[in-house]
Amino acid sequence: MTETVAARTDWAAWQVSWDRQQEWYLPDREERFRVMLDMVEALVGPEPKVLDLACGTGSISARLLRRFPGAVSTGVDLDPALLTIARGSFAGESRAEFVTADLTDPEWTSRLPHRRYDAVLTATALHWLTGDQLSTLYGQLAGVLRDGGVFVNADHMPDASTPRINEAERVFRHARQEREKAAGAQDWEGWWREVAADPVLAGPVAERFRIFGNPSDGDHADGEVQSAAAHAEALRAAGFGEARTVWCSPSDAAVLALK
């Protein structure tokens, strides 16, 4: 595919499409982003150097740079399709850069353009890791952050001690999703089918399927979902001075750790 054709791709439309698909699963997605950025401003100020971890299409970076004109962002991901959308969307934006790296690679931090960051932010991503991989990653992040730096992980973090609440939330959520899907909402598999049909993105999508598998076959099946308390405990064990929940819904939470 030529650069001229790629340049004509409507990257903003793909970003909107990604956001709508994610919001089908996470109707409070913007609220968790708001709290995440509030905590960044509160703890490290309005001009942070941020590592957008498992950045996808750059959702966090987009909101970060829109809110903080003096911020800079490094997005890191392994997914070639999502990174293609990110790089297309941020073309010409000097405050953002994107790095291809596997977070399970022991040397992934060597690919980063900066030695230290003020904040590391991630959302709806790290549940794809096993418990051991997550503990290793948290130790690596403690080395990436400056003293006083902040890490925020917003993700699915259920509380196993409340099974009746969890089941009621699950039934309610699935019923809402079915209503919205009947009205035209797009799910994960449908979104990937649409992306794969785009001539500019077909190649990166094929590579993405080679790395992760086809979404219809069940992506990232080896991951382990952890509670917010378990995340906070793992972060303290990795060398963070403080860690606790700063936002939660019935099924998800955002855990903040301070270096």
N, C-alpha and C positions, 0 to 999 in steps of 0.2 A: 504494500500500500504506500503510495507516494506521500511525501510530506505535505504537498498541496491539498490532497484529499483529507489527510488527518487534520490539517489546519482548519478545514471547513466543518469539522465535527462540532456539534453543539455540546461542549463539555458541561456547560451549566445545566442543560436539560438532563444529562446523565446524573449530575449531582442531585437534582431535584428528585429524579426517579429513585435514586438510592435512598434519599431521606424518606420518601413516602413508603418505600418497602420496609425500611427499618421501623418507621413509626407504626406500621401495622402490628409489629411485635411489641413495640415499646411506645405506647401513647404518651408517656411522661418523659420522653427522650430529651426534649429541650430543657425541661426542669433540671435534670441531672447535669446537663452541660452548664446551665446557669450557676448552680451551686459549685461545680468544679472550678469555674473561672472566678467566682466570688472568693473562693478559698485561695486561689493563686494570687489574686490582688491583695487579699488580707495578709498573706504570709511573705510574699516576695516582691510585691509592688506591681505597678502597671506597665513595666517594660521588661517582661521576663524572657529569658532564653529557654525555650520549651522543647522537650522531646515528646513528639506525638507517637506513642508506642502502639504498634499494630494499627497503623493509621488508616488503612483502607483507602477510601477516596479522599481523605483529608478533612473529614467532618469537624474534628476538634480544631484543626489548624484554621479552617475557614472562620469559625466562630471566635477563636483566639485573636486572629489578626483584624477582624472586623471590630472587636471590642477594644483592643489595645494597639493603637497605631505604632507604638514603639516596640512591640514584641517581635521576636523572630522564632521560627519553628523549623525543626527537623522531623520529618515524617519517616518512620521506619516500618516496612512491611515486607513480606515475602510474595504476596499475591501479585503476579504480573498484570492481571487485568485491572484490579483496583488501583494499582500504582500508575497504570497508563492513564486512567481517568484523572487521578490526582495530578499527575504531571501536566496533562492537558489543561486542566482547570486552573492551575497556578502558573502557567507559562507567562513569563514576564514579571512575576511577583518576586522581587529580590529578597523579601523577608522569609520565604519558604523554600526549602529544598527537600528532596526525597531520596531515601537510601534503600536499596534492596538488601535485606538481611534476614536470616533465619534466627529467631530468638532462642532456638535450642542449640545453635552453634556456639561453642564456648568462646569463640573469638569475635562474636558479632559486634561488640562495642568498639572494636578497632576500626570499623567502617564509619563511625560517626565523625562528623566534621569538627565537633567541639569536644574538648576533654571533660568539661563540666557543664551542667545545666542547672537552672534555677528550679525547674519543675519538670516532672515526667507525668504525662497524662495518658490514660487509656480507657476505653469503654467497649464493653460487649465483645471482648476478645480473649482474655486470659483464661476463660473457662475451657478453652481448647487444649490447655496444658495439663499434664499430670501433676500430682502433688509435689513430686520430687523436682520436676522441671520448674514449677512455680517457685519453690524455695530457692533453687539455684538462680533463677532470674531475679528474685528480690535481692539476693546478695549482690548481683551484678549492678542493679539499679542503685544500691547504696553507694557503690563506687563511682557511679556516673553523676550523682547529685552533689552539689556543693554543700558545705555545712549550712544548715538552715533551710535547705531546699525541701521541696514538697513533692510527694507522689500521691496521685489520686487514681484509684481503680474503681470504675463504675461497671457493675456486671451483675449477672444472675447469681444471687447469694441467698438461697433459701435457708430457712431455719427448720431443721428436722424435728425440733421439739414441739412444733405446732401442726401436727398432721391434719387435723380437721380444718384449720384455717387455710392451710396450703391447698387442700383438695377443693375447698369452696372457691378459692381464688383461681385455681386451674380451670374449673368448670365454667366460671364466669368469664374468664379470659378467652377460652376457646369458643364460647357462644358468641361473644362480641366479634371475634375474628371471623367466624363463619358468616355472620351478618354482613360484615364489611367486605369479605371476599365475594359474597353474592352480589354486592353492589359495585364490584369492579376493582377492589383492592388487589394489589399484586403481592404474592408471597415470595419467599427466597428462591424456590425452584423456578417460578415463572419469570422472575427478574433475570436469572442467569440464562434462561432460554432466549430472552430478548437481547441480552448483551451478546450472546454467542452468534446471533443472527446479524449483528452489525459488522460490515466488512472491515472497518478499521480495528475493531476489537476482537474479531474472530481468532486471530493468531494468539494474542495474549490470553484469551479465554481457554484455548486448547492447551496452552502451557500451564495455565492454572489448574485445569482438570487433571493434567499429568501429575502435578505436584500433590494436590489435595484430594483428587477423585471428583467424580460428578456429584453435584448436590443431590440428585435423585437417589444416589446410592448411600447417602448419609455421610456428611463431611465430618472430619476430625473426631472419629468415634472413640478415640482413646483418652479424651480429656476427662477431667474430674471437676465437678462443681463443688465449691467450698462455701461454707458459711462466712458471714462477715467477721464473726469472732475468730474463725480459723485464719482468715487473711490477716487480721490485725496481729494475731499471735505470730504468724510466720514472718511478718514484717519486723516485729520487734526482735525476733530471733536472728534476723538478717542484719541487724545493726541500726535500725531506726530507733530514735529516742522516744517517740510517741506515735501511737496509731489507734484510730477509732473510726467508727461509722459517723459520717457527716450528712448522709441523706439515705432515705430508704423508702421503698414501696412495699406492698405485700410480698413481692417475690424477688426484688432487686435491691441493691444497696451500693453506696459509694463509700469506700474506705480511704481515709486520708492518713498518710504517714509523714512525719517530719524528721528530717535527718538531724 
